[in-house]
Amino acid sequence: MERFWLVLAIVAFFLLCLWGMYVGWRRKSRSQSAQLPPFPAVPADPGDVLLESTGVYLATTIAGEWQNRIVTRGAGLRTGAVWRLHGGGIAVERGGAPDFWIPRDAITGVRRDTKIAGKVMGTDALLIVTWRLGDTGLDTGFRGDDLDDYPQWIEQLKIKGGAQ
């Protein structure tokens, strides 16, 4: 009988931890919803596809704060994704989560990196696009199926007359 109560206490503690994480995630989402405008929707006719890569959308974080994940409006969900570069921006198409658009004129940088919210790699296996949403700088991370695509993305997204 003692074992029953011990197991019950451990299960109750585990469920309490899960509930606390859920409440924290929702609180952070509500707070970010008030601070950030909605992510732009993919235009109905974005134009010709200049570059396309498949892989995994990892996260969007506050720029320079690689662990400060944006969780509002489904942005915190890691999903399979297709990134398509068009003349006006990047269409981030995610399976099972809302798609969004990164306008070309909002992009302030692009780089390879080793880390972003919940994902750390030993090599520069992540493609990070830095962009502005309203007054807030964001980093959006992608792990492509083919890492050989990254130099093309970096070249296509270079900021004219500015440093990366």
Rosetta blueprint (number, residue, H / E / L):
1 M L
2 E H
3 R H
4 F H
5 W H
6 L H
7 V H
8 L H
9 A H
10 I H
11 V H
12 A H
13 F H
14 F H
15 L H
16 L H
17 C H
18 L H
19 W H
20 G H
21 M H
22 Y H
23 V H
24 G H
25 W H
26 R H
27 R H
28 K H
29 S H
30 R H
31 S H
32 Q H
33 S H
34 A H
35 Q H
36 L L
37 P L
38 P L
39 F L
40 P L
41 A L
42 V L
43 P L
44 A L
45 D L
46 P L
47 G L
48 D L
49 V E
50 L E
51 L E
52 E E
53 S E
54 T E
55 G E
56 V E
57 Y E
58 L E
59 A E
60 T E
61 T E
62 I E
63 A L
64 G L
65 E L
66 W L
67 Q L
68 N L
69 R E
70 I L
71 V L
72 T H
73 R H
74 G H
75 A L
76 G L
77 L L
78 R L
79 T E
80 G E
81 A E
82 V E
83 W E
84 R E
85 L E
86 H E
87 G L
88 G L
89 G E
90 I E
91 A E
92 V E
93 E E
94 R E
95 G L
96 G L
97 A L
98 P L
99 D L
100 F E
101 W E
102 I E
103 P E
104 R H
105 D H
106 A H
107 I E
108 T E
109 G E
110 V E
111 R E
112 R E
113 D E
114 T L
115 K E
116 I E
117 A L
118 G L
119 K E
120 V E
121 M L
122 G L
123 T L
124 D L
125 A L
126 L E
127 L E
128 I E
129 V E
130 T E
131 W E
132 R E
133 L E
134 G L
135 D L
136 T E
137 G E
138 L E
139 D E
140 T E
141 G E
142 F E
143 R E
144 G E
145 D L
146 D L
147 L H
148 D H
149 D H
150 Y H
151 P H
152 Q H
153 W H
154 I H
155 E H
156 Q H
157 L L
158 K L
159 I L
160 K L
161 G L
162 G L
163 A L
164 Q L
